[in-house]
């Protein structure tokens, strides 16, 4: 989720031995020596779990909580270096995705027969262009061909952003930073936050269990590891289904979202399939949380839905009807879809790049939580049962768009 396109709250955390401002973060590509991790010096999660994703993998054809957990722990591991784009972390994320897409059997739909689309990313704020080649990030693009010869030339696009904030030059105590962030969120949700003494007591109780955990990696487990890994699970489920959607499904993992929707802007300006063949775009950004302690109004059935009726009422009706058919329908929060909402969320994630070309869009989201754009956005804090329900529902939405006899009408 891009924060640069909206107002930013400055919050300085001051705890003995730990001080940081959420707006005072320097990013870099980072080398191994730069990382201060909260996960000790054991082999990385990527090393430990990589055998799960080799040929003969234990990931299942169905969308499961276990698979999502495994994938997020890999994608948001410290070894991914915060997935900053452009940089080594962005390349690591792209390589992981491409390996999985090849394993699952999806067709490359990037440039030159690959899964990659190179996206120019000049350094933001530079007084003059640096000599040499312009740095690039990588979009990752794949296609699952539709089953209907008459409709497979049309595409249902599903997207997430694979990039995040990289590595901070400032090292913090993970537990202290999170205790203060949770206190801030509790104040926002309930109107009453814990006192400094209560926060201090919480940190002291953690200290009795373990020493301080130095941390500098913006892992981006929810933002947007959750959306990125949901797409892999949806792809795996569709590949293994008895029948494929009638239309083709276009999977796009965008780079550079955190720098102003750079990757999605580039893809929609330089699409690798005809732009007018994209019938809708389904955007997944931060879908792994949404509990009562995460966001105002949150709960076990919570899901924010944005933009589904802005361009096509038919898409809005489909989104609603698919939810009604779920065994346990989700509870939609439409308040952030208000054009007058102060967060202006409709323009802050990658679906906006598609909407500018009048492609119907729907954006699924579970809210801004205490760990948003903090080093504490780690895999262990996701609500996997809730997340799994959301991913299954989104799979059904994509499938329903793909199987419609007629293309969605743009009527607004």
Secondary structure, 3 states (H helix, E strand, C coil): CCCCCCCCCCCEEEECCEEEECCCCCEECCCHHHCCCCCCCCCCHHHHHHHHHCCCCCCCCCCCHHHHHHHHHHHCCHHHHHHCCCCHHHHHHHHHHHHHHHHHCCEECCCCCCCEEEEECCCCCCCCCCCCCCCEEEEEEEEECCCCCCCCCCEEEEEEECCCCCEEEEEEEHHHHHHHHHHHHHHHHHCCCCCHHHHHHHHHHHHCCCCCCEEEECCCHHHHHHHHHHHHHHHHHHHCCCCCCCCEEEEEEECCHHHCCHHHHHHHHCCCCCHHHEEEEEEECCCCCCCCCCCCCCCCCEEEEECCCCCCHHHHHHHHHHHHCCCCCCEEECHHHCCCCCCCHHHCCCHHHHHCCCCCEEEEECCCCCCCCCCCCCHHHCCHHHHHHHHHHHHHHHHHHHHCCCCCCCCC
